[in-house]
Amino acid sequence: MPKMKTNKAAARRFKITGKGKVMRAKGMKSHFRRRKAKRTKRMFDKMHEVAPQDRKRIKRLLPYGVK
């Protein structure tokens, strides 16, 4: 059986932790950056867990759990 292909766009956007959580970064990070408060910009640095509804779909795009 051939290898499954990893979706490269998803591999750049999502990370899978050791325990299997799917993590994502927030959007709106770079647009109008100078206007945003420092506190707001710091909030964009953190990774957040993906919503449970999307988890199955994203894991299918990343068959080998790209880190």
C-alpha positions as CSV (number, residue, x, y, z in Angstrom):
1,M,0.0,0.0,0.0
2,P,1.4,3.5,-0.9
3,K,2.3,6.1,1.7
4,M,-0.4,8.6,2.6
5,K,0.4,12.2,1.7
6,T,0.5,14.9,4.3
7,N,-1.4,18.1,3.4
8,K,1.5,20.6,3.5
9,A,-0.8,23.6,4.1
10,A,-2.2,21.9,7.2
11,A,1.3,20.9,8.3
12,R,2.3,24.5,8.4
13,R,-0.8,25.7,10.3
14,F,-1.2,22.9,12.9
15,K,1.0,21.0,15.3
16,I,0.2,17.8,17.1
17,T,1.4,17.5,20.6
18,G,2.8,14.3,22.2
19,K,-0.5,13.6,23.8
20,G,-2.3,14.0,20.5
21,K,-3.8,17.5,20.9
22,V,-4.1,19.5,17.7
23,M,-2.8,23.0,18.3
24,R,-3.2,26.1,16.2
25,A,-2.1,29.8,16.2
26,K,-4.5,32.7,16.1
27,G,-5.1,34.6,12.9
28,M,-5.0,38.4,12.5
29,K,-1.4,38.4,13.7
30,S,0.3,40.6,11.2
31,H,-2.4,42.9,9.7
32,F,-2.5,46.4,11.2
33,R,0.2,45.4,13.7
34,R,1.2,48.9,14.7
35,R,-2.4,49.7,15.8
36,K,-2.7,46.8,18.2
37,A,-1.8,47.0,21.9
38,K,1.2,45.1,23.1
39,R,-1.0,42.9,25.2
40,T,-3.1,42.0,22.2
41,K,0.0,41.1,20.2
42,R,1.3,38.9,23.0
43,M,-2.0,37.0,23.0
44,F,-1.3,36.0,19.4
45,D,1.9,34.2,20.4
46,K,0.2,31.4,22.2
47,M,-0.9,28.2,20.6
48,H,-4.5,27.2,21.2
49,E,-6.2,23.8,21.0
50,V,-8.4,23.3,17.9
51,A,-12.1,23.0,18.4
52,P,-13.4,19.4,18.9
53,Q,-15.5,19.6,15.8
54,D,-12.4,20.2,13.6
55,R,-10.0,17.8,15.2
56,K,-11.0,14.7,13.2
57,R,-10.8,16.5,9.9
58,I,-7.3,18.0,10.6
59,K,-5.9,14.7,11.9
60,R,-6.9,13.2,8.5
61,L,-4.9,15.8,6.7
62,L,-1.9,15.0,9.0
63,P,-1.7,11.2,8.9
64,Y,1.8,11.0,10.5
65,G,1.2,13.7,13.2
66,V,3.6,16.4,11.9
67,K,5.3,18.2,14.7
